[in-house]
Amino acid sequence: MLNTVGVRKSVSGLAAVALAGLLLAACGDLPKPFQHAQSGQPLTRLETAELVTVMADPATPDAAPALVQSLLAAGVPARLATSADVGGYQVGPDPQRGQWVLRNPEGVGLIHANSADGVAALSSAIKAAVEKDMESPLVLRMAAPAPEPIPGLRPAPDPHLKPPGSKDNGPPGLDTIPALSLGTIGGFGHKKDDILRGALETSLLRAGLKVSETAKFVIDGDISQEVIGGITRLRVVWTVRDTQGQEVGTVSQENPVEAEFLEGQFPALAVAIADGGTEGVYAMLSRVRLDPASNGQ
């Protein structure tokens, strides 16, 4: 049976970790702390301790609320998601296949359930899949390659950003942001650096950004830790450079972190860091003029 007390405690703890701080400062005019441009909400959605977010299905508008209620009745913390939700356990419709899809915080697909089976069956399947996934080893959780975005789960572009081909001089739209190559990410130790690297790649792809080994722009992550009064203060700096090493811009995150999130619960922390870094990098690159020819990578 799902230990909802333990879940709420751990997710609430992560909220204190990821939300109360993860103060993001970026060069340029990004707000401090950084907030997602669409919703105006803080960088992570873990504040109210929900474990599973459910995306609405426009074709059957009553299905998502009913699923949330069914999950809550089964003891699984759940809520309705918004189009800007990223990370965490997510359930979203796949209208083309007539299914609902559940992915874990690392972006791994756990179940594909037929919509025709009904809310009760879907709720039961989600609960069982989440319980099993939470018990799986960290290496297995992070081993799968970054998935293709599920329709409706990828954040929509900032409506304030101008679309490609716009005649004015406003910032570029999502499609004009160039592909990124993942460079050096270090500071936690080899295994955890790899986990964060995988989480960042997944987060970038979910946000609709392109990742390519041959991209003309590279994103590096530098992690530093300082223990003050028994609490570890964590700082992550993401830097985007061109292939000549010229810096394009940086985004930084900083927050006190409890020891449990640096050890057994590190994948959840990695997802929160990666999602915050992705939002910051997206906002920063949307404000920087880059060579249009770099977008074809």
N, C-alpha and C positions, 0 to 999 in steps of 0.2 A: 504494500500500500504506500502511496506517495506520502512522504513525511512533509506535510504542508507547513508545520511549525518550523522545521529545519530549513525548508525552502524559503519561507518568508524571512527568516533570520538572516540567511546567507545573502539573499537578494537585497534585503534592506541594508545589510552591511556594505554590499557593493554600491548601493545608492550613495551611502556616505562617502565611499571611496571615489566613485566616478562622477557624482553629481555635485556634491558639496564643494568640490574643487575642480580638478582637471581644468584649472583656469587656463584658458587658451589666450595667448597673446600672439599676434601676427604682425609682420611688417605691413604698412599700409593702414587702411582705415577700418580693419576688422574690429567689431565690438570686443570689449573685455569685461566679463568672460565671453567667449565666442558663443553665439547662438545661431541655430539653424535659421536660415533666411526665410523659409516658408512659414514655419509654424510659430516662430518666436519663442519656442521652448528651449530649455538648456540642451546641451549637446547630447545627453543620454536620456533615454526614456525609462530608466529604472527607478525613478523617484518613488512611485507608489507601490513598488514591490510586486508587480505583475510578473508571472513567469512565462505565460504564453500570450502572444498577441494574435488576434484573428482579424484578417483583412475582409472587408465587406465585399460581397459579390453583387455587382449591379443587376445581374439577371434575376437574383433571388434575394432581395434586400432584407428579408426576415431571417435568412439562414445564419448569418454571422452573429447577430444578437442572441439567437436561440442556442447557437453553439457555445457562446461565452457563458450563458446561464447554465448549460448542461455541464460544462467543465467546472464551473464554480460549485455546482451541486455535487460533483464527484470529488471535490477537494483539491482541484487544480487551480491555482491563482491564474486568472485570465482577464483579458479586457479586449475591447475593440481597438484595432490599430488605426493609424492614419497613413496616408500615402508617404509620409516622411519617415516612418519607423524603419530602422535598420538594426540588425543584430538581435540577439536573444532567440528564443524559440518562436517561430512564425508559422502561421497557418494561412494559406491563401488559396483562392479558387484557380483552377486551370480550366477555363470554360471550353477550350477546344477539345479536351479529353473528358469533360464531364466529371472532373475529380477535384478533390481538395489535397493540397500538398503540405506536409509538415517538414520544416528544416530546423536543425539544431543551431546553436550560436555560431558554430564553425561553418555554417552554410551547407552541411551535408543533408541530403534528402533522406528522411527517415521512413515516411509512408506516403503512398498515393492511394487515397480512399475514394471510392465512387460516391458521387453526390446522391445517387439514387438509394444508397443504403440507409440514409437518414441520419439525423443529428445524433441520436443516442449511440449508434454504431461508430460514428466518426469520433465522438467524444471518448468512448471507451478505447478506441485504437490509439488516439493521441495520448491518453493517460499512460497506457502500457508502453508506448514508444518512448515517451519522455522518461519514465522510470528506468527503462532499460538503458537509454542513452546516458543518463546521469551517472550510471554505475560503470560505464565503459572506460577503459584506460585512456589517459590523455593522448597517448601516441595514436591510438586508433581514431579518436575523435578528430584529430588534426590531419590524418593521413590522406583523406580524400581530396582530389583536386578541387579548385574553386568551381562552383556550379554556374550554370547559366541562370540569369535572373528569372524569377517567376513573374509572369505578367501581373502587374498591380503591386508587387512588393518592392519594386525598385523606386527610390525617391524620384518624384517628378522634378524637372529642372526648375530653378528659381524663376518665377514669372517676371521678376524685375530684370533678369538678364535678357539681352537682345538675342533673337534667333540668328542663325547663320544667314549672311547676305543682307543684314540690316544696313540701311543707308546712313544711319547716324553713327556717332562715335562712341556709343555706349559699350559696355563690356560684352564679351562674346557669350554665346549660348553654350550649352553642354557639348554640342557636336564640334565646336571649334577648339575645345581644350585638347591639347595633344596627348598622345599616348605617353605612358610613364613606364620606365624600367625600374624594378626594385634593386636598389644598390646595397650598401652596407647598413645593416641594422644590428646594433650591438650595445651591450651593457648589462643584460640580464644573465648572460651565460649562454653557451651554444644551444642547448635544447630549448630554453625559453625564448631565445632570439628567433629560432626557427618557428616556434608557435606564433609569435607576434608577426613574423613575416607572412605566414600563411593567413593569419587573421586580416592583415592589411590588404593582401591581394584579394581576398574574398570581399572585403568591404569596398575596395575601389571598384571591383566589377559590379557589385550590387548597386552602386551609385551610378552606374552607367559610364564610368570612365574606362579608358582602354589601358591594358597592361601588355607590354611587349618587350621581349629581350633586346630587340633592336631599336627601341624608341630613342629619340634624340634628347629626351629629358629623363633624369634619374632622380629618384627620391631616396634619401638616406635618413636613417633614424638613429639618433644618439641618445642613449638612456643613462642617466646618472641617479645615484641613490645616496641619501644622507640621513643618518640616524640621529634624531633629536629627541631626547627624553623618552627613549624606547620606541618611538614611532618613526617609521621610515618615510622620508619625503622623497617622492619619486618625480623626476623631471624627464620629459621626452621632448626632443627637438627634431622636427621633420624639416629637412632641407631639400629643395628642388634645385638641381643644377643642370646645365646643358652639358654636352659631351666634351666641351673644352674646360669644364670645371667652373664655369662662371655661374655664380649663384643667382637664381631667379627669385627666390623668396623663402621664408621660413615660417613655420607655425610651431608653437611650443605648448606643452601641457605640463601642469605641475599640481601635485596633490599629496597629502599624507595618505599612506596606504598601510592597512593592518597586515600583520605577518601572514594571516591565513590566505590572503589574496596573492601573496608572492610565492606561495607554496601550492597546496592542493587545489586551490580554486583559481590558479593562474590563468587558465584558458578564458574564464569569464572576464577577468581583468584585461586580458589581451584584446578581447572583442571590444570592450568599452574604449580602450586606448585607440584601437584601429579605427573604430567608427568616428571618434572625435577627430583623429588625425585626418581621415578622409574628408570630413566636412570642412575642416580648416584649409586643407590643400585645395579642395574644390573652390572655396570662396576666394582664396588667394589667387589661384590661377585665373579665375574669372575676371580679376581686376588687373591682370598683367598682360601687356601686349607682347605676344610671341609671334615668331615667324609662321605665317599660315602654311608654309610648305611642310612644317613639322607635323601637321595634323594627319598626314597620310600613313603614319607608322602604326 
